[in-house]
Amino acid sequence: MTVEVGIRQRKTLRLSHVVVGVMTIMVVALVYVWFQVNTTRINYAIAREMQLQERLIEEGRQLKMEIEVLESPRRIETIAKETLEMNYPRSDQVVLLDE
């Protein structure tokens, strides 16, 4: 009977080692999958942010060009003459101030 108990204990011990080994492999596999999913999610987020950055850079370029057009002296002069009906002053309208 003691031999049977010893054999049973060894089988139980082997089985518990197998179960612990399988559970360890499963935990490692789950951690690996979790890391892969997170890596993929982060890569997609980075790609979205890079696209946003490119759009913002292009928008900045367009806004700078628009500022240059709006600040153009020729444009300002045209608006002053046509819309505001302004002209260059005549010589008798110019007052010089002494410093």
C-alpha positions in Angstrom: 0.0 0.0 0.0 2.8 2.4 0.7 4.2 1.7 -2.8 0.9 2.6 -4.3 0.7 5.8 -2.2 4.2 6.7 -3.3 3.3 6.1 -7.0 0.1 8.1 -6.6 2.0 11.0 -4.9 4.6 11.0 -7.7 1.9 11.0 -10.4 0.1 13.8 -8.6 3.4 15.7 -8.2 4.1 15.2 -11.9 0.6 16.3 -12.9 0.9 19.4 -10.7 4.2 20.3 -12.4 2.6 19.8 -15.8 -0.3 22.0 -14.8 2.0 24.7 -13.4 4.1 24.5 -16.6 1.1 24.8 -18.8 -0.3 27.7 -16.8 3.1 29.5 -16.9 3.2 29.1 -20.7 -0.4 30.4 -21.0 0.4 33.4 -18.8 3.5 34.2 -20.9 1.5 33.8 -24.1 -1.2 36.1 -22.8 1.4 38.8 -21.8 3.0 38.5 -25.2 -0.4 38.9 -27.0 -1.2 41.9 -24.7 2.1 43.5 -25.6 1.5 43.0 -29.3 -2.0 44.4 -29.1 -0.7 47.5 -27.2 2.2 47.9 -29.7 -0.2 47.8 -32.6 -2.6 50.3 -30.9 0.3 52.7 -30.2 1.6 52.4 -33.7 -1.9 53.4 -35.1 -2.0 56.3 -32.7 1.5 57.5 -33.8 0.4 57.2 -37.4 -2.7 59.3 -36.7 -0.7 61.9 -34.9 1.9 62.1 -37.7 -0.9 62.7 -40.3 -2.3 65.4 -38.1 1.1 67.0 -37.8 1.5 67.0 -41.6 -1.9 68.6 -42.0 -1.1 71.2 -39.5 2.2 72.0 -41.1 0.5 72.4 -44.5 -2.2 74.6 -42.9 0.5 76.7 -41.3 2.2 77.2 -44.7 -1.1 78.2 -46.3 -1.8 80.6 -43.5 1.7 82.2 -43.9 1.0 82.6 -47.6 -2.4 84.2 -46.9 -0.8 86.6 -44.4 1.8 87.6 -47.0 -1.0 88.3 -49.5 -3.1 90.2 -47.0 -0.2 92.4 -45.9 0.9 93.1 -49.5 1.4 96.9 -49.9 -0.1 96.7 -53.4 -3.3 95.1 -52.0 -3.5 97.6 -49.2 -3.1 100.5 -51.7 -5.8 99.1 -54.0 -8.2 98.8 -51.0 -7.4 102.3 -49.9 -8.0 103.8 -53.4 -11.0 101.8 -54.5 -12.9 101.0 -51.3 -11.9 103.8 -49.0 -11.5 106.4 -51.9 -8.2 107.5 -50.5 -5.5 109.2 -52.7 -2.0 110.4 -52.1 -2.0 113.8 -50.5 -1.3 116.9 -52.5 1.8 118.9 -51.6 -0.4 121.6 -49.9 -2.0 118.9 -47.7 1.4 117.7 -46.3 2.4 119.2 -43.0 6.0 118.7 -41.9 6.8 118.8 -38.2 10.0 120.0 -36.8 11.7 117.8 -34.3 
